[in-house]
Amino acid sequence: MDLDLQGNIEKFTLPEIFQLIAVSRKSGTLGIQKDDSIVMIYFKNGDIIYGYGPRQTFHLGQLLKERGKLSATQLEDAINTQARTQNSKRLGEILIHKKFIERADLQEVVREQIQELLYSLLSWQTGSFKFYENQFPTDEEITVNLSVENVIMEGLRRLDEMNLVKETLPDLDRVYSIAASQAGRTRAVTLKAPEWNIMALVNGQRSLNEICSLSPLDRNETLIKLAQLKLAGIITQTEKKTADAPSVDLTGMVNRLSELFDDYLTEKESRLGDERRITRTFVEETN
């Protein structure tokens, strides 16, 4: 199915756009523009492999310096060298060529750089976007492999959380269930322990209010986690089943099993007593 994906962020949020590309397992480039800022996000089979935004070169150098991989003098030297080449060479390649850093250092920081860019995008409320199928970064770019769900979850942790709840979960009497993976795609999502605890309460029967009452976290924290799980596509709204399953008397079942087990032990003890008597009689008769 061809994906004609373009429009305004006011109508489709960026988490929704990312999810659509991920679920469709599309490969290509998502261009996003807000005022004079243009960001390009590259996807392969629904996963994010690269991203590029404005003023990113300086940010790369700053990250390396903050990590202690690069001195201020080395960074200034590399930037000056890049300026002399009229930006025809990548800053990272210049740093490696000058032996200021190792390639592994560059790969680690590029990954962090792309993640930070993606997290900042999730706060955009206006702008336009367009997806270009089967367009990829050039071979000299260092690519990564990022799960869309993980990017959304971490990015949303950084936003104004209660406004997020009001916009994402307007009706707390609604019921949610775990969303099924689509198109044969495996979701490589990493959740923190509180998120696992909340997700365990989502069963297609409980309303959001009921989940809040059962949650080990306070109400606000629970709602924030639920909103994040929904926007990441991990839980989805559903209709509560009208035909409830027959109620099960667990206490009665346990008591009944206990009685049966007691009967079994009594019967077994009785059999052992008979066997002992038979054995003793047999021994006496043979002597």
C-alpha positions, 0 to 999 in steps of 0.5 A, spaced: 500 500 500 502 506 498 503 511 503 501 518 501 503 522 508 503 529 508 499 535 512 500 539 518 502 537 525 496 541 527 491 535 525 496 529 526 501 529 532 508 527 530 507 521 535 501 519 530 505 520 524 511 516 527 507 510 529 503 510 522 510 510 519 512 504 524 506 500 523 506 500 515 514 498 516 515 504 511 522 506 508 524 513 506 525 520 509 520 524 513 521 532 512 518 536 517 518 544 517 516 549 522 518 556 520 525 556 518 527 550 521 527 543 517 528 537 520 529 530 516 528 523 519 530 517 515 526 510 516 528 503 514 522 498 515 519 502 520 525 504 525 529 510 525 536 510 522 538 517 522 536 524 523 538 531 521 536 538 523 539 545 524 545 547 528 546 540 529 554 540 527 555 545 533 551 540 537 555 534 535 562 538 537 558 540 544 556 533 546 563 530 544 566 536 549 561 534 554 563 527 554 570 529 555 572 526 548 574 532 545 577 539 548 575 546 547 581 547 543 581 541 538 573 543 537 575 550 535 581 547 530 576 542 527 570 547 526 576 552 523 578 547 518 571 545 516 570 553 515 576 553 510 573 547 506 566 551 506 563 545 510 564 540 504 567 535 510 563 533 516 565 535 522 566 528 525 570 526 519 575 531 520 575 530 528 577 522 526 582 524 521 585 529 526 585 523 530 582 527 536 577 522 537 575 514 535 570 512 530 566 509 536 566 515 540 563 518 534 558 513 533 556 513 540 555 521 540 551 521 533 546 516 536 545 521 542 545 527 537 539 524 533 535 522 540 535 529 542 533 531 536 527 527 536 525 528 543 525 536 541 521 534 535 515 531 540 514 538 543 512 541 536 505 544 535 505 547 529 508 546 522 508 541 516 510 534 514 511 530 508 514 523 507 518 521 501 518 513 500 525 510 499 529 516 500 535 515 504 541 518 507 548 518 504 553 513 505 558 517 509 552 518 514 553 514 520 546 510 521 543 508 528 537 503 529 532 506 534 525 504 536 519 509 534 516 506 541 522 508 545 523 515 542 516 517 543 516 514 550 522 518 552 520 524 548 514 524 552 517 524 559 520 530 557 513 534 556 508 538 560 505 531 563 499 533 565 497 537 559 499 531 555 494 527 559 488 532 558 489 532 551 491 524 550 486 521 555 480 526 555 475 521 558 477 517 564 471 512 564 474 509 557 476 502 557 483 500 554 487 494 552 494 492 550 495 494 542 496 488 538 503 488 533 501 489 526 504 487 519 508 482 523 512 487 526 516 486 532 516 492 537 522 493 540 520 497 546 523 498 553 519 500 559 521 502 566 518 498 572 512 503 573 510 503 566 510 495 566 506 495 573 501 500 570 500 496 563 499 490 567 492 493 569 490 494 562 486 488 561 480 491 556 475 491 562 477 496 567 476 504 565 482 509 566 479 511 573 479 504 575 486 503 573 488 509 577 484 506 583 488 500 583 495 503 581 501 503 586 502 510 584 499 516 585 493 518 580 497 523 577 503 519 575 498 513 573 495 518 568 501 520 565 504 513 564 497 511 561 498 517 556 505 515 554 503 508 553 497 510 549 501 515 544 507 510 544 501 505 541 502 500 546 495 501 549 489 502 545 482 504 546 477 499 546 469 497 548 468 493 554 465 487 553 458 487 554 457 479 556 462 478 562 465 472 563 461 468 569 464 469 576 468 464 579 468 463 586 475 462 587 475 461 595 470 456 594 474 452 589 480 453 593 476 450 599 474 444 595 481 443 592 483 442 600 477 438 601 479 433 595 487 433 597 485 431 605 480 426 602 486 423 598 491 423 604 486 420 608 485 414 603 492 414 602 494 413 609 489 408 610 492 404 604 498 404 607 496 402 613 492 396 610 499 394 606 503 394 613 498 389 616 498 385 610 506 385 610 506 384 617 501 378 616 505 375 610 512 375 614 509 372 620 506 366 616 512 365 613 516 365 619 
